[in-house]
Amino acid sequence: MELRHVIAVGEPRSTVLLLHGFGEHSARYSHIIEIFAEAGYDVFSYDQAGHGRAAGPRAQVDMPELLKDHRAARAEVMARTRTDTLVLFGHSMGGLITGMSALIDPRGVDAVVLSGPAFRQFPEVAPIIAKIGYGLSRFLPSIPITNIDTKDLSRDPFVVRAYERDPLVHHGWVPMLTGTSMAVHGRKALDNASVWKKGLPLYVVHGEDDQIANIEGSREFVASVRDSGSPAELVTVPAGFHEVLNEPDSEQVVEDIIQWLNNRV
């Protein structure tokens, strides 16, 4: 993988590893990364396998493989960082991978931020059906099973139009391997959220009208982390769609995230 590194303006206060969601790529977060850099954060990001400029079948991915890549990226970031603290930040499918990564190995992580994490996805299927589909996907990984309505991404028509015209975005259907893997491993993350490292701060922001990642998944995850004795905060955006970082009121959303981080790292 190729890590992109944007250096903080002035002395860096912390380092962020940012992970994009399904079908998109890291460059869609350039405006967010710039804001973080201006706030004093070094930011690393990369295109996940099968996405953007990265190699692999387009958008055809398995969560354990993406998790392996994320942990490798964390190791490289830790080797290159100029700061003493690390923040993991992920959106949608990237939020699922980031949450899984922090659950499995919280070493060296000082805070976690998830945006519209895909612990549960629309349309939802029964766990047993997802498991059967996941097994079948080993033989039929590329079969299309669902599609994303671009109008569900953001209330901002300019964001939707830019997404639809972006040549690095995957404009096809969700492959069976990807969809079933997300469903199975999203459920697994929810079932294991209670083992979240005690004391590791978690901030989750989710649009209340998200029709791509079910907000109930975020509610369940945060509740389990809180029950484990860790500080976890869920911020819901009224009328917010899936890309809360690209909504008409996203400026405040990003400002709130930075303020939360400033108080913790």
C-alpha positions in Angstrom: 0.0 0.0 0.0 1.1 3.6 -0.6 0.7 5.8 2.5 0.0 9.5 1.8 1.4 11.8 4.5 0.2 15.4 5.1 2.3 17.3 7.6 0.7 19.5 10.3 1.0 23.2 10.2 3.5 24.1 12.9 4.5 21.7 15.7 2.3 18.5 15.4 0.2 17.7 18.5 -0.8 14.1 17.3 -0.9 11.8 14.3 -4.0 10.6 12.5 -4.5 7.5 10.4 -7.5 8.1 8.2 -9.4 5.3 6.4 -12.0 5.8 3.6 -15.1 3.9 3.0 -16.5 1.4 0.4 -16.2 2.4 -3.3 -14.3 5.6 -2.7 -10.7 6.6 -2.1 -8.5 8.7 0.2 -8.3 11.8 -2.0 -12.0 12.4 -1.3 -10.8 13.4 2.2 -8.3 16.0 1.1 -10.4 18.9 2.5 -10.8 17.1 5.8 -7.1 16.3 6.0 -6.2 19.9 5.3 -8.4 21.1 8.2 -6.7 18.5 10.5 -3.3 19.6 9.3 -4.1 23.3 10.0 -5.3 22.2 13.5 -1.9 20.6 14.2 -2.3 17.0 13.2 -0.1 14.9 10.9 -2.4 12.8 8.8 -1.6 9.5 7.0 -4.1 7.9 4.6 -4.1 5.3 1.9 -6.4 3.7 -0.8 -7.7 0.4 0.4 -7.2 -2.7 -1.8 -9.5 -2.6 -4.9 -10.2 1.1 -4.3 -8.9 4.3 -5.9 -5.4 3.8 -7.3 -4.7 0.6 -5.3 -4.4 -2.8 -7.0 -7.0 -5.5 -6.8 -10.5 -6.4 -8.3 -12.6 -3.2 -8.1 -14.3 -3.0 -4.7 -14.2 -6.8 -4.3 -12.7 -7.1 -0.8 -12.8 -9.3 2.3 -12.7 -7.5 5.7 -10.0 -9.7 7.3 -7.6 -8.8 4.4 -8.5 -5.1 4.8 -7.9 -5.4 8.5 -4.5 -6.9 7.9 -3.6 -4.0 5.6 -4.8 -1.5 8.3 -2.6 -3.1 10.9 0.4 -3.0 8.5 -0.4 0.7 7.9 -0.5 1.4 11.7 2.9 -0.2 12.0 4.4 1.9 9.3 2.8 5.1 10.7 4.2 4.3 14.2 7.6 3.9 12.6 7.3 7.3 10.8 5.4 9.4 13.3 6.7 12.6 14.7 4.4 12.6 17.7 3.8 10.5 20.8 0.1 9.8 20.2 -1.9 8.1 17.5 -5.6 8.6 16.5 -7.4 6.1 14.3 -10.2 7.7 12.1 -12.4 5.7 9.7 -15.6 6.3 7.7 -18.2 3.7 6.8 -16.5 0.5 5.8 -13.3 2.2 6.9 -15.0 2.8 10.2 -15.8 -0.9 10.5 -12.2 -1.8 9.7 -10.9 0.9 12.1 -13.2 -0.3 14.9 -12.1 -3.9 14.3 -8.4 -2.9 14.3 -8.7 -1.0 17.7 -10.7 -3.9 19.2 -8.2 -6.6 18.2 -5.0 -4.6 18.9 -5.3 -1.3 20.8 -1.6 -1.0 21.5 -0.2 2.4 20.6 -3.7 3.9 20.0 -4.7 6.9 22.0 -8.2 7.7 20.5 -10.6 6.4 17.9 -13.0 8.4 15.7 -15.6 6.7 13.6 -17.9 8.4 11.0 -21.0 6.5 9.9 -19.3 3.2 10.7 -20.8 0.2 8.8 -21.3 -2.1 11.7 -24.8 -2.7 10.3 -25.7 -2.0 6.7 -28.8 -1.4 4.6 -30.4 -3.6 3.3 -30.1 -5.8 6.4 -30.2 -9.6 6.2 -30.5 -12.2 9.0 -27.0 -13.2 10.3 -27.5 -16.8 9.2 -28.2 -15.7 5.6 -25.2 -13.4 5.7 -23.0 -16.3 6.8 -24.3 -18.6 4.1 -23.7 -15.8 1.5 -20.2 -15.2 2.9 -19.4 -18.9 2.4 -20.8 -18.9 -1.1 -18.8 -15.7 -2.0 -15.6 -17.8 -1.8 -16.8 -19.3 -5.1 -18.8 -16.4 -6.5 -17.1 -13.3 -5.1 -18.0 -10.8 -7.9 -21.8 -11.5 -8.1 -23.6 -8.2 -7.5 -25.9 -8.2 -4.6 -26.9 -4.6 -3.9 -26.3 -1.1 -5.1 -25.7 2.3 -3.4 -28.0 5.2 -4.3 -25.7 8.1 -4.6 -28.5 10.5 -3.5 -28.2 8.8 -0.1 -24.6 10.0 0.4 -25.2 13.6 1.1 -27.9 16.3 1.1 -25.4 18.5 -0.8 -26.0 18.0 -4.6 -22.5 19.2 -5.4 -21.0 16.4 -3.3 -23.2 13.8 -5.0 -22.4 15.2 -8.5 -18.6 15.1 -7.8 -18.9 11.5 -6.5 -20.8 10.5 -9.7 -18.2 12.1 -11.9 -15.1 10.8 -10.0 -13.2 8.3 -12.2 -11.5 6.8 -9.1 -14.9 5.9 -7.4 -16.4 2.5 -7.9 -19.7 3.1 -9.7 -20.8 -0.5 -9.9 -22.7 -2.8 -7.6 -21.5 -4.1 -4.3 -19.9 -7.6 -4.9 -21.1 -10.6 -2.9 -17.8 -11.0 -1.2 -17.7 -7.4 0.0 -21.3 -7.2 1.1 -21.5 -10.4 3.0 -18.1 -9.9 4.5 -19.2 -6.5 5.9 -22.4 -8.0 7.3 -20.6 -11.0 9.0 -17.7 -9.0 10.4 -19.8 -6.0 11.3 -21.9 -8.4 13.5 -18.8 -9.9 14.9 -17.4 -6.5 15.9 -20.7 -5.7 17.7 -20.7 -9.0 19.5 -17.1 -8.3 20.7 -17.3 -4.6 21.5 -17.4 -5.3 25.2 -13.7 -6.2 25.1 -12.8 -2.6 24.0 -9.6 -1.5 25.8 -10.6 0.2 29.1 -9.8 3.9 29.0 -9.4 4.1 25.2 -11.6 7.1 24.1 -14.1 6.5 21.3 -16.0 9.2 19.4 -18.7 8.1 16.9 -20.7 10.5 14.7 -23.6 9.3 12.6 -26.3 10.9 10.5 -29.8 10.2 11.8 -31.1 9.7 8.2 -28.3 7.5 7.1 -29.7 5.0 4.6 -26.4 3.2 3.9 -25.0 2.4 7.4 -27.6 1.7 10.0 -27.3 4.1 12.9 -28.5 1.3 15.2 -25.1 -0.4 14.7 -23.3 2.7 16.1 -25.7 2.9 19.0 -25.1 -0.8 19.9 -21.3 -0.5 19.5 -21.1 2.7 21.7 -23.4 1.2 24.4 -21.2 -2.0 24.6 -18.0 0.1 24.8 -19.5 2.2 27.6 -20.5 -1.0 29.5 -16.9 -2.1 29.3 -16.0 1.0 31.3 -14.5 3.1 28.5 -15.3 6.7 27.6 -17.5 6.5 24.4 -19.5 9.3 22.8 -22.1 9.0 20.1 -23.0 12.2 18.3 -26.0 12.0 16.0 -26.5 14.6 13.2 -30.2 15.5 12.8 -31.4 14.8 9.2 -27.8 13.8 8.4 -27.1 11.5 5.5 -24.3 8.9 5.3 -21.3 11.2 4.6 -21.6 13.5 7.7 -18.2 14.9 6.7 -19.7 16.1 3.4 -23.0 17.5 4.6 -24.2 21.1 4.5 -23.4 21.4 8.3 -20.1 19.3 8.1 -18.0 22.3 9.2 -19.4 22.0 12.7 -19.1 18.2 12.6 -15.4 18.4 11.8 -14.8 21.2 14.3 -16.5 19.2 17.1 -14.3 16.2 16.3 -11.1 18.3 16.4 -12.2 19.9 19.7 -12.9 16.4 21.2 -9.4 15.3 20.1 -7.7 18.4 21.4 -9.0 17.5 24.8 -7.6 14.0 24.7 -4.3 13.9 22.7 
